[in-house]
Amino acid sequence: MMIPTIPTPDELLDKGFRRGKKAADLARTSKIPKRLKPKRLEEVRVITACQVIKDRLKMILDRVPDIETMPEFYQDYIDITVGVDDMKKALGALNWAYGIITQLEKDYAGRIRRSAPEKANTLRSQAYGRIASVVNKIKKDLDFLDFAKANLRNMPTIDFEATTIVIAGFPNVGKSTLLRQITDASPEVASYPFTTKGIQIGHLEKNWKKIQIIDTPGLLDRPILDMNEIELNAMVALEHLADAIFFIIDVSETCGFPIESQFKLSEEVKRIFDVPMVYLFNKMDISQTNKVTSESNKVISSDDGEEVDISYLDKYLEKVDDYLLISAYKGQGIDEIIEKLAGVKKIERKDPEELDDDYY
């Protein structure tokens, strides 16, 4: 989110008053009747100072996007990160200050024109005092907008036209490895609330279809009950993007979590995201690590011809509709994953303006 540089009250006032003095110095050389010159110079200082401060406030107000018209994902992102209500309140305070300074400019310019020349300086000083009071009253709002600028600087750049897949799974199950295997280039890393590394966004194109893949380390990788309310909101924000969830399960359990716990997390995520879920049973190349097998166990053939026991997965496979057995590290099953990605249908979501139209 592009928020312009936010000045402090002192910077705003200093710029306005310096420009006012400069404008008065220029006016001093113009041909003005001697008895009117003191009034004219002070009037110029007030008008110029007010206009400079107003222009800066208006520039901020104009450049901050209208939150209400942004996609729901961005609205939720802003709300989680800095607070939508706080943002609106700060912008409203700047708008209030703009209106008050406009009125002060009109009032004091008129009073100076009507005053005796010897009172012009006093009236200009009063005007500057009133202007400074107004600007100082919005200090906390300027501080908040500066805070928002810093925290929203690296907001994720989302392609809302692309089909979007969200990758989920416990830490170290192979999400980053898979993302690098199936996307065209190194994933873009963008900040996201409550993630340790920021979300990673990868892109690819299949059959002229744009596909966007999002990994959220630190968010969709632990039980829902362990999350607080704000973290849950951060996760739910992704619901506005996801057309499908690709949930990765480390069958070798070398990630440090048993398959049972991983599958339980997948069921929790599935309850929150009302979208199709594809299960990717990863690390099949080392799936026999620390596992006891027998000759009667069910086996499949791996890419290198070695038989792999998968009977221990039966109770999970029979519960899911769509799955693949893969090894992201060795690149096994990548072509099948890409075909699955290409088959995901984009969910049509209405934008906020269309929702408002339907309401009325």
N, C-alpha and C positions, 0 to 999 in steps of 0.2 A: 504494500500500500504506500503510495507516494505522498508523504506529508512533507511540506516545505520546511525549511529551517525555521525554528520557532525562537524568536528573540525573548530576552528577559525584559521585564518592565523598564529597567534602567537603560537597556539598549534601545528600546522603542522610544522612550522619552528623549534620550540623548540625540538620536537621529532626527526626531521631529524638531526639537528646539535648535539644533545646529543648523538645520536646513532653513528654519524660520529666520534665524539671524543672518544667514547668507542672503536670503531673499530680501531682507530689509536693507542690507548693505548695498545690494544692487539697485534697489529702489531709491536709495539716498542720492544717487548720481542723476536721477531723472529730474525733469523740470516740474517741480511741485511748488505751489505758493508756500513761502516760508512759514506762515502761520498755520498751514494745514499739514506741513511735512511731519511733525511729531506724531500726529494722529495716523497719518497714512502709513508711516513706518511700523507703528505698533500693530495696526490692523493687518498689515502684510505678514508680520511675524506670527500672529495668531492664526490667520487663515492657512498659511503655509504649514505650520506645525501640525495643525489639525488634519490637513489633507495628507501629509506624509504618514502620520500614524494611522489614519483611516485606510489609506492605500495598502499598508502592510497587513492590517487586519483583514481587509477584503481579499487580498491575495491568498491568505491562509484559508479563509472560508471558501473561496472559489476552487482551490486546488485539492482540498480534502474531498474525496468522492462521497456521493450521497449513499450512505450505508443502506438505506431502505431499498434501493434499486440494485444492490449487489446480489450475486447468487447466494443462496442460503448457506453454502459452505463457508464463504468469506464472512458472512454475518456472524455465524457461530464462531469462526476463528477469532474475529475481533472481540466478540463478547467474552470468550474464554481468556484471551490474552490480556486485554486491557479493560474490557467492559463497555458494551454498546451504550448503556445509559450514561455512564461517566463521559464517554466521548461526546454524546449529544449535549450533555450539560455544559461541557467545556466550550463547544462550538457555540452554544446558545449564549454563553457569557461574552464571548468575543462579539457576537452579533449585537448584544445589549450595549457593549462599550462603543461599538461603531455608531449606534443610534444616538447615544448620549453625547459623544464628541461632535457629531454632526449638529446637534442642537446647541452645544456650547460655542461652536464656530459661528453659527448664525447669530446667537444672542450677543456674544462679546464683540463681534465685528460691527454689529449695529450700534452697540453702546459706545464703542470707541469713536465711531463716526459722529455720533451725536454729542460727545463729551467736549469739555474744554480741553485745549491742547495740553495743559499742565497735568491733567488727570489721565491721559492716555497710557502713560507708563504704568500707573497703578492698576488700571483696568487690565492691561496685558499681563501683569504679574498675577492678578486674581485668576485670569483665564488659565494661565499656566498651572496654577495651584489646583484648580478644578480638574484640569486635564490629567495632571499627575495622580490625583486622587482616584480618578476613574481607572486609569491604567494599572495602578497598584492593586485595585480591587480584583483584577483578573489575574493576579500573579499565580495563584494556585492552578488556574485553568491553563495558563501558558506553560507552567511546569508539567501539568498532566499531558498536554499535547506533545511536549518534548519527550516525555517518557513513552508515549504512544509511538512517536516517530522511531525511537530506538528499538522498540519491541516489535514493530510491524515492518521494519525495513526489509527483512528477508522472508516475507510472507510467501508461501508456495505459489508458483505460477502454474495454474491448472488449465489444461485444455478441456473445456467443457463440451467440445464437439467429439472428443475421442471416447471410445469405450474404455472404462476405467476398472482395473482389477486391483483389489487390495490384498496384499500378501499378509498372512497372519501365522502365528506359531510361536512357541517358546524361544528364548534366546539360544543361539548356537545350533539351530536345527537346519541351517543352510539357506536362510532367506536371502542374504546378500549374495551368496554364491550363485543362487538361482537367478537373481535379478541381473547379475553380470552376464550370465550365460545366454539369457533370452532377449536382452535388449541390444540395440544397435551400438550404443556407446556407453561410457561411464555414466551411471545414474547421477542426476542433479540432486544435490543435497540442499534442503530448505528447512528453516526452523519450524518447529511445531511444539505447542505446549506439552509439557510433561514427557518429552522424548529426550533421551540422553544425547543422541546424535543428530536429531532432526529427521524429518521424513526423507526417504530417497525416492526419486521419481525417475522411472525408466520409460523409454518410448520405443516402439517398433511399429512396423507397418506390414500387414499381411493381406494380400488380395485387395490392395488399395484401401484397406481399412486401417485407420489410426487406432492404436492401442496404447493405453497409458497404464503403467504398473506402479503401484505405490506400496512401499514398505515403511512401516512405522515402528522402528526399534524403540522399546521402552513403553509401548502403549498396548498393542494387541498381543502381548507376550506374557501375561500373567493373569491369574484368576480374577474375574470381575468383582468378587467380594472383597478383594484386596484394594480396590480402587476407591478413592473418595469421589464426592459428587462432581467436582470440577473435572477430574480425570475422566469420569464417565461421559461428561458432556463433550470432552475433547474427542473421545472415541465415537460418540454418536454423530459428531460433525461429519465424520467420514461417511456416514450413511447417506448423506446427500450426494456423494460421489460414486460409491461402489455400485457397479453393475454385476459384480460377482466377487466372491471371496475364494482365494486359493489358499487353503490351509495346509501347512507343511508339518508332517509328523516325522520325527527322527526315529526310525525303527530300530536303530542300533542302541538307542538310549545313551549314546556318548555325550549328548547335550547336557546330561545330568538330571533329566526328568523321565520317569517311566511312561511308557506308551499310554497307560490308563489315565494318567494326569493330563497328558497332551490331548487325548481324545475328549476328556471332560471339558477342557478349555474350548475345544472346537465347538462343542454343543452349546456352551455359554455364548460364544461369539455368534453362533447361528441364530440364537434367540433374539439377539439385538439387531442383527443385519438381516432384514427380510429380503435376501437376494440369494441366487443359486450359490452353492458351495461345492468346490472341487477339492478333493483330498489328494495331496501329493505325499505318498509314503516314501520318504527320502532316505538316503544312505543305505540302499539295498546292497551296495557292494561290500559293506562291512556289517550287514545285518545279523550275521551269525556270532558276532562278538559276545562272549559271555553267555551264550545260549546253549542249552542242552537239546540235542536232536536225536531222533531215532529213525530207523529205516522206514517205519510206517508213516512218517510225516509227509505232508503234501509239499512238493517241490516244483520250482519253475526253473527255466534255463535263463541265465544271464547273458548279456551281450557277448561275453568271452567264452560262452559254452559251459560255464560252471553251474552246477545245480544249486539252487538256493532254497532253503526251507522257508515256507511262508505260512505254515499251519498255525503258528502263534498269532497271526493276523486275522484269522478267520472270523473271530467274534466281532472284529471292527469292520471288516470288509462287508459282512452281511448287513450291517446297519447303515451303510452309505450307498448313495445312488451313483455317484460319479467319482472315480479315483484313478490314479496312475501310480505305478511302482517305478521309482526313479533313483538315479544317483546324480545329483546336481554337480558334484565335484568331478565326476568322470564324464559328464555330458550325456549320460544315458537317460533316454526318455525326453530329451529337450524338444525334438521334432514333434512328439506327441503333445507336449505341453503347448507349443505354439499353435498346433491345430485346435486344441481346446480353447485357447485364447481367442482365436479367430472366430470360433463358434459362439462366443458369448454375445448375447443380444443387448444392445444399449437400452437402458430404461429411460423412457421419455419423462422428464420432470419439468413441471411448469415453473417459470421464473416468478419472482415476487410480484411483478406488475400484473401478470396474467392471473395470479391468485387473487389479487385485489379486485380485478375486473369481475371475476367469477362471483366473488362475495356480494358485490352490489348488483 
